[in-house]
């Protein structure tokens, strides 16, 4: 009896379809609902092994995220640099936040305004769109 995959050309197989599932340990969704595309991420300097996982035992993607986030970066920028889907990147970011290796915060404009844009900004956008 032949296996159903016999006869397929393996040279054209896309390994990237399986890889994201394996680097997240089989998880398909982030446990965090506070990560948006514009959430800013910053690496926390490693002060002791008690604050999180040893960086040498992390997956390469985790180490890359920490290296990228030496300066504040948005979730979308990290996903782009890793060349991974945003959903997979959010899972990896969640791991690092839980391990206290990474800090996430909303962008300053929204944080200072209490999470919502001011009425003056909305009116200016509305007026600008009408003038188009």
Secondary structure as UniProt FT lines:
FT   TURN            4..7
FT   HELIX           10..12
FT   HELIX           16..23
FT   TURN            24..26
FT   TURN            37..38
FT   STRAND          40..43
FT   HELIX           49..51
FT   HELIX           55..57
FT   HELIX           60..68
FT   TURN            69..70
FT   STRAND          73..74
FT   HELIX           75..82
FT   HELIX           86..98
FT   TURN            99..100
FT   STRAND          102..105
FT   HELIX           108..112
FT   TURN            113..115
FT   HELIX           119..131
//
